[in-house]
Amino acid sequence: MRLVWLAINGKLNMDIRKEFEQTIVVKQNECDLNNRMRIAALLRAVQQISTDHCTALGVTDEMYRATHSGFLLAKMSVEVYDDIRVGEQLRLLTHPSMAKKAVYPRYTEIFHEDGRLAASVDARWILVDTENRKILRKCPEGLPLDFGNETVDSHDIAIPKIKDAQPVGELTVTYSRTDINRHLNNTEYADIICDHLPLELVSEKAIRKMVLSYHQEIRLGESAAICCKEEEEGWYVCGQLPEKTAFEAWVQFR
């Protein structure tokens, strides 16, 4: 992308350690039956700008491999303030911060073409050793994670404690839903959650907020039971592996 090229060549006016910007156009295949951009598609765009930002800072796949390190998403919240429709041009602005107790927060804002704030995403990443999957409390030497922000904005990422959610289906991680880590890609969870909520709900109402907590990887070929429960203020959804909870989610509608 042109912005990445400019960043790598040092010709941007902004301090790209602190923020990074891209413009995208919402495609038809990213939208639902109401022509609203799906949450999963929005998260894919946010994941891409995060990757491109790291690339612009010199944090490349080759560097991750050399240091046996990589980022995994621990928690994420998306808030949608206004409908995002097919054909819209969006401006994405992402702000990372330095690690806090091994967690790297990243806050991304999504703007309509007229400048109105359409959505925001609060993502909490952890750096891990890719060989043993242990959290790296210290950044490996040679990995330039020199983000300029000490703090960034944040969402409420609390998920209610629910113990009696009922099974509504099963997920098996297939080839098309995995990434280079050979596990269910973090952006796939939003579609899976929506697919297991009542059809009349997701087809008639727009999501206002979705919070996801990733507890355990669901790897290629593994299966998890999907459980749901309606609460007064939203829906609780979780994925259960045989011995562990893989993920939890909290979804609220407008």
N, C-alpha and C positions, 0 to 999 in steps of 0.2 A: 504494500500500500504506500501511497505517496507520503503520508504523514510519517510512517515508520522510516522511510528513506531519508526524509528531512531530519528526523530526530537523530538517526545514526550519524548523519553528516553534520550535526551540530548547527543547523540553520533555523531552529525554532526560537521564537522570542521567549516562550515560557520555560520555566525550569522543569525539565521533564522528570527530574527526580520526584517532584511534588505533584505533578498532574500531567495527564496525557489525554488527548482529544481525538475523536474520530466522528465521521458522519456516515450513516448507513441509511438505506431505504428499505422499508418493510415489504417483504415479498409475500405473494399470495400463499405459498406453501408454509409460511410461518404463522398463519392466522387460523382461527377456528371457524365454526359454522356461522358466527356472527361477524366475520371479518375483523375480529379483534386479534391483536398479536398475542399468541399464547405465552404463558409465563415461561415455559421451557425455551421458546425461541428468544425471548428477552434475555434469559440467563445465558444462552449460547453467545449472544452478542456481547454480553458483559464478560464472559470467559475469554472471548477472542481479544477484546481490547486489553484485558489484563495480560494475556500472553504477548500481544504485540508491544505493550509497554515494557515488559521485561526484556524482550528482544532489543528494543530501542536502547535500553540501558546496558546491553551487552550480556544479559543473562540468557544464554541460548541453550538449546537441547544438548549441544556438545559439552557445554560447561556443566550442565546437570549430570551428564554421564561421567564426566571426568571426576566429579566430586561425589558420585554415588548418592545424589540428593534429588529431591523433588518435592513439589508442594501437593498437599492433600487438603481438601476443603473440610473444615470441622463443623462450622455453622454458617448459615446464610439466611438473610431475611430480604424479601422483596416487597416493597410497598408501591401500589399503583394508584395514582391520584386522578387519572383521567384516561379515557379509552385511547388506545394506540391502534390505529387503523391501517389497513393495507394501503401501500403506496406512499405512506408518510415518509418524509425525510427527518431522521432523528439525529440529534447531536449528543454524543456520549462523552462525559467528562469523568475520568477516574482519578482517585486520590489514594495512594497507598501510604502506610506509615511504618515506622520502625517496629520491630518485634516487641511484644509485651508478654512476658512469661511464655516465650516460644510461639506466640500467636502473632501472625502478621495481618492486621486489619486492612481492608481495602474498601473504600466507599465510592460508588459510581452513581452519577446522576444522569438521567435520560431526559432530554428536553425536546419539546415540539419545535418545529421550524420557526414558529413565532416567538420562541424563547420561554414559553410556559413549561414548568416542570411537570413531566408526565409520570415519572417513576424514579425510584432510587433503590439501590441494592447495597446491603451491608454484608460483606463476606469476611469470614475469619479463617485464614489459611494457616496451616502448620507445615513446617519444613521437616521432612523425614529422611532417614537413611533408606534408600531404595533396596538395599540388600537384606536388611533385617526388619524394616518397617518401624524402627524406633524413632521417636521424636528427637530432633536435633536441637538441643538447648543453645548451642553456639553455631553460628554460621560457619560453614567450612571455609578454610583459607582459599582465596581465589574466586569466591562467589560474590560478586559485587552488589549485594542487596543494600545499597546505600540510598534508601528512600529519604527524602528531605523533610517529611512531615513527622512531628512528634506525636500528634494526635489527629484523628479524622472524625467526622460525624458518625453517629451510630443510631441503630434502631433498638427497640425493645425486642430481644430475641428469646424471651421466655416462652416455654411451651408448657401448658397445664399438665399436671401429673394425672394420668388416666390409667387405670388398671384393668378395666373391663371392656376394652374395645373388642368388637366381634369380627371374626374372619369374614371377608367378603370376596376373596380371590387369592390367586397365587401368581407370583412373578418368577419366571426363570430367565436368568441373564443370558441373552443370546449374542451372537457375533455383532449384530448391527447396533447394539447398545453399549458396547465396550469401547475403551480407549487404550492408549499405549500401556497403561498400567494393568490391562487385562481384567478390569473390574467395571461395574456399572458406572458410566460417566455421570458426574454430579448433576449435569443439566437434564438427564433423562428422568430423574425422580419426579419433577413437576408434572410431566405428562402422565406418568404412572399413577400419581396421586389423583389427578383429575379423572383418569379412566376408571377409578374405583369409587368415586363419589357418585351420588345419584344423578342420572342423566338430566332430569328436569332441573336440577340445581345448576349444574355447570353450563347447561345450554341456555338458561334464561338469565342468570346473574353473572356479573363480572367479579373476578377476584380482586379484593382490596389489599390483602396481605397474605403472604405465605412465609412461614418460618420453617426451616429445615435444620435438623441436627443429625449429623452423620456419625454414628457410633462404631460401625463395623463395615468394612468393605463387603460387597456382594460380588463375588468373583465369577468369571465366565463359567457357565454351566451350573452354578449354584441356584437354588430356589429359595424363595422367602414367602411366607404367608402375609398377605396384606390385610390389616385390621382397621376398622373405622368406628368412630362413635361421634354422634352429634351432641354438642354442648350448647348452652344458651347463647354463647357469643361466637361460636364457630365450630369447626370440625377438627377432630383429632384423627390422624392417620399414622400408622406405623408399619414397619416391615419386620417380621419375626423370622430369624434363622432358628434352627433346631435348639440351640442353646443360648442364643443372645438376641437382643434387639438390634437390628441393623440400622434402622433410622426411625426418627419421629418427625412429625410435621403438624403444624397448626395452620389452618386455613380459614380466612374470614372473607366474606363477600360484601359487595356494595349493594 
